[in-house]
Each structure stands twice: as C-alpha cells, then as structure tokens.
Amino acid sequence: MNLLIAGLGHIYLGYLRRGIVLFLLSFLIGAMSAGLGWIVAVVLCSYDAWQLANGRPAPFDFLGEYIGE
C-alpha cells in the first residue's frame, strides 16, 4: 500500500500517527526535490512498513518517542 501512497501501509497496520507523519514528510521532501525525493521516500516507507508487519525493528522506530506510538 505504501507504493501507492507513502504512509498508507502504516495506517493499514494500525500506526495512524506514524503513517500521517511519514506521508507529510514524504510530501515535503517530494516538493523540495521536484518529485525525485518522493520516490526515495516511498521506497523507505515501504521498507519500514514491511519490517513492522514482520515484527522486526524498522528504520523509523525513532519516531515513536516523538509521536507517542
């Protein structure tokens, strides 16, 4: 789901705040880099959701202490 919209897979997994934050960050990065950063952000968000779905440590686990998840 993250390959369609960054953060959507996180919302599907039950990480609502994390999904919204990652979507907004991906949108901001994409806007600042003329869209090229969006591709990298979508790939990283997809990997993060995949790791969460498999119960493994994910790259964006540090967000939990800032957003309360």
SVG drawing of the C-alpha trace seen along z (x, -y; Angstrom):
<svg xmlns="http://www.w3.org/2000/svg" viewBox="-6 -23 23 34">
<polyline fill="none" stroke="black" stroke-width="0.4" points="0.0,0.0 2.9,-2.3 3.9,-2.0 0.7,-3.9 0.8,-6.5 3.5,-6.9 2.2,-6.1 -0.9,-4.2 0.6,-0.9 1.4,-2.2 -2.2,-3.3 -3.4,0.2 -1.1,1.8 -2.6,-0.4 0.1,-3.1 -2.1,-6.0 0.1,-8.8 3.2,-7.3 1.5,-7.0 0.4,-10.6 3.8,-11.9 5.6,-9.9 3.1,-11.0 3.6,-14.6 7.4,-14.2 7.4,-12.4 5.2,-15.2 7.6,-17.8 10.6,-16.0 9.0,-15.5 8.0,-19.2 11.6,-20.3 13.3,-17.9 11.0,-18.3 9.5,-14.9 12.7,-12.8 12.8,-12.6 9.2,-11.3 10.5,-8.0 13.1,-7.5 10.6,-8.4 8.1,-5.9 10.7,-3.1 11.9,-3.8 8.3,-4.0 7.5,-0.7 10.5,1.0 9.6,-0.4 6.0,0.9 7.3,4.3 9.6,4.5 6.8,3.6 4.5,6.2 7.1,8.8 7.7,7.8 11.3,6.6 13.0,3.3 12.1,0.7 14.2,-2.3 11.6,-4.9 11.2,-3.4 12.7,-6.6 9.5,-8.4 7.7,-6.6 9.2,-8.7 8.1,-11.9 4.6,-11.0 3.7,-8.7 3.3,-5.4"/>
</svg>
